[in-house]
């Protein structure tokens, strides 16, 4: 039955063999041996049976049981465990069981059976619904028709990620395609790259799936759903599209206006997902730590879910999102997007909150690890529950800590792991798991702790190739970080998975990071950033080429620790170096020359991000560069740098839809520039932002003012009908001097100022149309005449 409580340690595939079932050798009797030792001496019974009989009978003072049963129910419970799970509670373990420390793993599903059942009910119904759809049955559950979404919330360390990892592995084993990504603290500007990497890995995995010719069928489905220009556009967001469909022509991509690129991306990703789902493979997409995702990507995820839900018959898509409930306030962007999904008729939302572990949950966790019955671990579990309040990560950290400091250790006399409950009661009680972790980290040797601090500067994950790159950095211990990794892995602080090193939980990373003095943290960031920059010759590269030009992008894994192998500089490393100096903060940098240097890095990173339509990241870099230079007057030696950073920030604010701040930023640029020509791009941003705010008359008025400065023949006051007719007649005469071929094949404007003028006039046309302005015909005539004279954009 669904509601039956199945112990988390149950393993139906368990097999008993000579290595897992073993008896201890006989030992010589000594005076005063207990009944337990006497029974054990016979060698005829497993240790568990000897303990059970001894604790039931108990003979004399010398043979008195150490843990006598208090009720017949406890006896029955022990016997049931031995019968149901003999590999854990009946047979003696191998010799190596007691010679190694037990390890408590948060990844197990202790106390999560109900939550697990709810998620698997959704996945099971999806599978049944697909089968029913193929058979044209109409009695499937109605709520399955459309997108299915599961949101899992809980406090930090409640086990959300481990919970979903278990679900993911279970569904993978059933043939599901599962992709998971995690957003990062203090890295909202990197959200787009995380979303991109999820779809990139999804497509790359599909390209390798040759079973049932799935990869070739995927190519056909995607090619039928998207035209060449759309495929080329997607290839810029999902590089592995070229791996799946090698003949995609990236040059077929037609750039889109910034304000439309988000909608274009939603449309293309929705078409891509729909094409993949048409092949009847179940797909599960997971995003962890949604509380750290930037608003534009949260909206993109929501729109994709809604779009998939509108495709009737799509019963094989499951989205899972995890977030920290204590970090989601009413004003958080996630709240509105969740509400939109809940209100949609095409989306079924299941919400699950992972609560604290109960005392019984902790008992279930401890029993199989120590291979002891409930009555023997109940006291330990009760103390642990009281000291941790059932916080999942806290429970695991505390239990493993008790093992490491030998509070829990093997007792040869009792032939089991043992502990002193009186000593446990007197243990210090910590305010939180963070303070507990911090107290344990303080016991590490100085160089090991320094290695952890360096790792924490990169967040929860760091590629091993990056460790090689910073091996000679002045902040790295003489032995190198690699030297300390085995002990850190054994201590449960970090783990190595593939080519990356991970903190076992981001609470561990934040405890290490926030445990440093601010000055030490800033110094580490600057040392790391400067070292990476020296390895990729960043400064000399920016001097020898235009700071606005792009560089060939290399993958981080292709970079090693030699400068010669990293030329030209690769963008991921430039971004990493820039992020490190930004994390140090402008206040930590006193030398003006260094501030200018780091601002140049930010401009380069911002321009590259903008070129990839990663507007949030670009805005972050532009703002960081501005913060380094300060908000004062633009001095002559940094005028061009200030202009590019401020102008870029204005355009990115417009691109992400923050029109109010775009207006303010554009006005700031206009106030600081030295010439009217330098203000034209920002003037255009100002007009388009005013239009987007619905201030059409203001946009037109501002545009007319600018046209006067540009010497356009346009009246200051409302034009009369006669003036309009005259302008239109003159424009007609001008146009008649050109042939059709000449007009349709005009040269593109090369001069930057002229391009900005035509963009400004084009921005005015939309506002004039929306406001039914009397100036609209004149603005249109101005656009035509200027294009005839100078060309088109």
PyMOL commands that set and color helices and strands:
alter all, ss='L'
color gray80, all
select helices_A, chain A and resi 35-42+47-57+72-84+86-89+95-99+113-134+142-144+160-173+188-207+211-225+228-237+241-244+250-252+258-277+290-292+295-310+325-327+333-343+359-370+374-388+392-404+421-425+433-441+446-456+464-469+482-490+506-514+518-535+538-544+556-558+563-565+571-584+586-588+592-611+615-629+636-655+659-672+677-692+696-709+721-736+740-744+752-770+776-790
alter helices_A, ss='H'
color red, helices_A
select strands_A, chain A and resi 147-154+177-182+283-288+317-324+347-353+409-411+416-418+461-463+494-497+500-503
alter strands_A, ss='S'
color yellow, strands_A
deselect
rebuild
show_as cartoon
